[in-house]
Amino acid sequence: MPRKSEPKALHLISVKNAMKAGGWCRSKVYQLIGAGKIIAVKDGRSTKIDAGSIEEYQRSLPRLILSRPQVEPPGKEGPLA
């Protein structure tokens, strides 16, 4: 009989450590929480962030691909020549 998969344990970190991990300011962390992009829980008065959700969010970001500017080969005259 197949076992039910155990829920993944959360690795909880403080908002301050989430700011360091993501390179964000405090308001950006709360903005991501509000948008459902990272997981947060309350522990009494403190807010804790799931470190795994930060990693998942960062992996979901689009990759930056820089293209080189098109340069005319030497000797080829442009329209202003």
Residue frames relative to the residue before (quaternion, step in Angstrom):
aa qw qx qy qz dx dy dz
M 1.0000 0.0000 0.0000 0.0000 0.00 0.00 0.00
P 0.4181 -0.7281 0.4757 0.2624 3.62 -0.69 1.02
R 0.4216 -0.6983 0.5247 0.2437 3.53 -1.08 0.79
K 0.4844 -0.6106 0.5301 0.3341 3.51 -1.19 0.56
S 0.4706 -0.6688 0.4841 0.3112 3.56 -0.97 0.79
E 0.4743 -0.6676 0.5052 0.2722 3.51 -1.02 0.91
P 0.4977 -0.6232 0.4869 0.3562 3.60 -1.02 0.63
K 0.5199 -0.6483 0.4604 0.3121 3.55 -1.00 0.85
A 0.4232 -0.6964 0.5201 0.2558 3.57 -0.88 0.97
L 0.3926 -0.7189 0.5278 0.2246 3.53 -1.02 0.84
H 0.2365 -0.7120 0.6390 0.1697 3.55 -1.11 0.71
L 0.1328 -0.8501 0.5088 0.0275 3.55 -0.06 1.34
I 0.0405 -0.7784 0.6264 -0.0034 3.53 -1.01 0.93
S 0.5988 -0.5735 0.4200 0.3690 3.55 -1.24 0.42
V 0.6462 -0.4916 0.3997 0.4254 3.56 -1.28 0.29
K 0.6229 0.5522 -0.3355 0.4410 3.59 1.01 -0.81
N 0.6897 0.4547 -0.2794 0.4894 3.59 0.94 -0.85
A 0.5976 0.5384 -0.3590 0.4733 3.59 1.14 -0.58
M 0.6112 0.5458 -0.3415 0.4602 3.58 1.07 -0.75
K 0.6675 0.4862 -0.2932 0.4817 3.58 0.97 -0.86
A 0.6683 0.5232 -0.3043 0.4325 3.58 0.88 -0.96
G 0.7709 0.3556 -0.1912 0.4928 3.57 0.95 -0.84
G 0.4012 -0.7093 0.4840 0.3188 3.56 1.21 -0.36
W 0.4922 0.6689 -0.3998 0.3880 3.57 1.19 0.64
C 0.4685 -0.5959 0.5504 0.3499 3.51 -1.37 0.16
R 0.7144 -0.4614 0.3105 0.4247 3.58 -1.26 0.32
S 0.6741 0.5054 -0.3133 0.4382 3.61 0.88 -0.89
K 0.6151 0.5341 -0.3501 0.4624 3.62 1.09 -0.65
V 0.6149 0.5375 -0.3513 0.4578 3.61 0.99 -0.77
Y 0.7027 0.4512 -0.2768 0.4754 3.60 0.84 -0.94
Q 0.5873 0.5573 -0.3589 0.4644 3.58 1.16 -0.57
L 0.6700 0.4873 -0.2909 0.4785 3.60 0.96 -0.87
I 0.6102 0.5305 -0.3444 0.4771 3.59 1.09 -0.70
G 0.6805 0.5083 -0.2818 0.4462 3.58 0.86 -1.00
A 0.6936 0.4574 -0.2623 0.4907 3.57 1.10 -0.72
G 0.4836 -0.6857 0.4231 0.3419 3.59 1.28 -0.10
K 0.4266 0.7254 -0.4445 0.3069 3.59 1.24 0.34
I 0.7666 0.1165 -0.0921 0.6247 3.59 1.18 -0.58
I 0.4632 -0.6966 0.4908 0.2436 3.55 -1.19 0.66
A 0.0020 0.7834 -0.6210 0.0267 3.54 -0.96 0.96
V 0.1063 -0.7612 0.6367 0.0632 3.54 -1.24 0.61
K 0.3958 -0.6828 0.5548 0.2632 3.54 -1.26 0.41
D 0.0670 -0.7500 0.6576 0.0231 3.55 -1.07 0.88
G 0.7685 -0.1516 0.0537 0.6192 3.52 0.20 1.32
R 0.7993 -0.2184 0.1864 0.5279 3.56 -0.69 -1.09
S 0.6614 0.5273 -0.3153 0.4303 3.58 1.17 -0.40
T 0.3352 -0.7066 0.5913 0.1965 3.52 -1.23 0.66
K 0.1106 -0.7827 0.6115 0.0345 3.55 -0.91 0.98
I 0.2607 -0.7678 0.5745 0.1118 3.53 -1.06 0.88
D 0.4201 -0.6742 0.5451 0.2680 3.56 -1.06 0.80
A 0.4106 -0.7379 0.4844 0.2285 3.58 -0.53 1.22
G 0.6214 0.5542 -0.3419 0.4356 3.59 1.04 -0.69
S 0.6485 0.5137 -0.3287 0.4556 3.57 1.04 -0.68
I 0.5834 0.5476 -0.3731 0.4697 3.60 1.17 -0.50
E 0.6564 0.5068 -0.3009 0.4708 3.57 0.94 -0.92
E 0.6508 0.5116 -0.3147 0.4645 3.59 0.95 -0.86
Y 0.6443 0.5179 -0.3195 0.4632 3.57 0.96 -0.86
Q 0.6788 0.4949 -0.2968 0.4541 3.57 0.86 -0.93
R 0.6433 0.5090 -0.3204 0.4738 3.60 1.06 -0.71
S 0.6676 0.5198 -0.3041 0.4378 3.60 1.12 -0.61
L 0.5227 0.6476 -0.4163 0.3662 3.58 1.23 -0.28
P 0.5394 -0.6290 0.4389 0.3477 3.61 -1.04 0.69
R 0.4818 -0.6697 0.4958 0.2714 3.50 -1.10 0.77
L 0.3613 -0.7235 0.5493 0.2102 3.56 -0.98 0.86
I 0.0234 -0.7786 0.6268 -0.0183 3.55 -0.77 1.07
L 0.1947 -0.7873 0.5786 0.0866 3.54 -0.54 1.18
S 0.1995 -0.7698 0.5930 0.1261 3.54 -0.91 0.88
R 0.4788 -0.6540 0.5040 0.2984 3.53 -1.13 0.63
P 0.5094 -0.6336 0.4699 0.3440 3.59 -1.01 0.67
Q 0.4963 -0.6450 0.4926 0.3081 3.54 -1.11 0.71
V 0.0808 -0.7938 0.6028 0.0027 3.57 -0.71 1.11
E 0.4493 -0.6771 0.5124 0.2777 3.56 -0.93 0.92
P 0.5016 -0.6404 0.4772 0.3326 3.62 -0.97 0.75
P 0.6002 -0.5703 0.4034 0.3896 3.64 -1.06 0.59
G 0.7685 0.3567 -0.2677 0.4587 3.54 -1.09 0.76
K 0.6282 0.5043 -0.3446 0.4820 3.59 1.21 -0.32
E 0.3167 -0.7696 0.5296 0.1638 3.56 -0.66 1.13
G 0.3637 -0.7226 0.5497 0.2083 3.54 -1.05 0.82
P 0.7172 -0.4602 0.2968 0.4310 3.62 -1.24 0.07
L 0.6701 0.5041 -0.3089 0.4489 3.63 1.16 -0.41
A 0.5453 0.6566 -0.3896 0.3461 3.61 1.20 -0.17
